[in-house]
């Protein structure tokens, strides 16, 4: 993300960047130097606040994060962590990319310029990109997920009780 900042000059953008504790100061310094408005924090414990403020995400592709993006109908750019066990993040991201709910960028092919170009595409053409991606992303999150889990648990609990 930091390498994309020089290519994002002039883009109407506000960023929330959760950097982890180790990189917080470095990340903040880079946004300040490029004069891009940003809220930088190591972590944020109320992610629903962050997601509610977001128009799009740039993130890894862990299953829990993807479920949250879908629940908040957030389009985005997914950059799977290439060293995740069995490359499962790439497979996760491919599901979203095939559904056209996100753009998949492999870390090995990524550059600051490419990331900035994809961010610009989502921001500058929201009708064709963000709105469509939001609609599709919302369909990837079942609205009754908790009910489905409870029903499944009841089904197997009742089954086990009969045995």
C-alpha positions in Angstrom: 0.0 0.0 0.0 2.8 2.4 0.9 4.4 1.9 -2.6 1.1 2.9 -4.2 0.8 6.3 -2.4 2.9 8.3 -4.9 0.5 7.1 -7.7 -2.6 8.1 -5.7 -1.8 11.8 -5.7 -5.0 13.8 -6.5 -7.3 10.9 -5.9 -10.2 11.9 -3.6 -9.2 9.5 -0.9 -9.3 9.0 2.9 -7.6 5.9 4.2 -8.0 3.8 7.3 -4.8 1.8 7.5 -4.4 -0.9 10.2 -0.7 -1.6 10.1 0.1 -3.8 13.1 2.2 -2.4 15.9 5.6 -2.9 14.3 4.9 -0.7 11.2 2.5 1.9 12.6 5.0 4.8 12.7 6.5 4.0 9.3 3.1 3.8 7.7 2.0 7.1 9.3 5.1 8.8 8.1 4.6 7.7 4.5 1.0 9.0 4.4 2.1 12.3 5.9 4.9 12.6 3.4 2.6 12.0 0.5 0.0 14.3 2.0 -2.8 11.7 1.8 -5.4 11.9 4.6 -5.2 8.8 6.7 -6.1 7.3 10.0 -3.3 4.9 11.0 -3.6 2.5 13.9 -1.9 -0.7 14.9 -5.2 -2.4 15.4 -8.9 -1.5 15.8 -11.0 -3.5 18.2 -14.4 -2.4 16.8 -14.1 -3.3 13.2 -17.8 -2.7 12.6 -16.9 1.0 12.9 -14.1 0.7 10.3 -16.3 -1.3 7.9 -19.2 1.1 8.2 -16.9 4.0 7.3 -15.3 2.2 4.3 -16.3 2.3 0.6 -13.8 -0.4 -0.3 -11.1 -2.6 1.2 -7.6 -3.5 0.3 -6.7 -6.6 2.4 -5.5 -10.1 2.6 -8.0 -12.9 2.0 -8.5 -14.8 5.3 -11.9 -16.4 5.6 -13.0 -14.3 8.6 -12.1 -11.1 6.9 -13.9 -12.1 3.7 -17.0 -13.0 5.7 -16.9 -9.5 7.3 -16.4 -7.8 3.9 -19.4 -9.6 2.6 -21.5 -8.9 5.7 -20.8 -5.1 5.1 -21.2 -5.4 1.3 -17.7 -4.1 0.8 -16.0 -4.4 -2.6 -12.3 -4.5 -2.7 -8.9 -5.6 -3.7 -7.7 -8.9 -2.3 -4.0 -9.7 -2.0 -3.7 -13.2 -0.6 -0.9 -14.0 1.8 1.1 -16.4 -0.4 2.6 -18.3 2.6 -0.8 -19.3 4.1 -1.2 -23.0 4.6 -2.0 -24.8 1.3 -2.3 -21.3 -0.2 -5.9 -21.2 1.1 -6.1 -17.4 0.9 -5.7 -17.5 -2.9 -8.5 -20.0 -3.1 -10.6 -17.8 -0.8 -9.9 -14.7 -3.0 -10.6 -16.6 -6.2 -14.2 -17.2 -5.0 -14.7 -13.5 -4.6 -13.0 -12.7 -7.9 -15.0 -15.2 -9.9 -18.2 -13.8 -8.4 -16.9 -10.3 -9.3 -17.1 -9.1 -5.7 -13.4 -8.3 -5.6 -10.3 -7.8 -7.6 -7.6 -10.5 -7.0 -4.0 -9.3 -7.1 -1.2 -11.8 -6.4 1.6 -10.5 -4.3 4.2 -11.8 -6.6 2.8 -9.7 -9.5 2.0 -6.6 -7.4 3.5 -3.2 -7.8 2.6 0.1 -6.2 1.5 1.4 -9.6 -0.8 -1.6 -10.3 -2.4 -1.3 -6.9 -3.0 2.4 -7.3 -4.5 1.8 -10.7 -7.0 -0.7 -9.3 -7.9 1.6 -6.4 -8.4 4.4 -8.9 -10.7 2.2 -11.0 -12.9 1.4 -8.1 -13.0 5.0 -6.9 -13.4 6.8 -10.2 -16.0 4.5 -11.7 -18.3 3.6 -8.7 -21.4 2.9 -10.8 -19.6 0.3 -12.9 -17.3 -1.1 -10.2 -18.1 -0.4 -6.5 -21.9 -0.6 -6.8 -21.8 -3.9 -8.7 -19.2 -5.3 -6.4 -21.2 -4.2 -3.3 -24.3 -5.9 -4.5 -22.5 -9.1 -5.3 -20.5 -9.1 -2.1 -23.7 -8.8 -0.1 -24.9 -12.0 -1.7 -21.8 -13.9 -0.4 -22.9 -13.4 3.2 -26.1 -15.2 4.2 -28.3 -12.8 6.2 -29.3 -15.6 8.6 -25.9 -17.2 9.2 -26.3 -17.4 13.0 -29.7 -19.1 12.5 -28.2 -21.6 10.1 -25.4 -22.4 12.6 -27.9 -22.9 15.4 -30.2 -25.1 13.2 -27.2 -27.3 12.2 -26.1 -27.6 15.8 -29.6 -28.5 16.9 -29.9 -31.1 14.2 -26.7 -32.9 15.2 -27.3 -32.5 18.9 -30.8 -34.1 18.4 -29.2 -36.8 16.3 -26.6 -37.6 18.9 -29.2 -37.7 21.6 -31.1 -40.4 19.7 -28.1 -42.6 19.4 
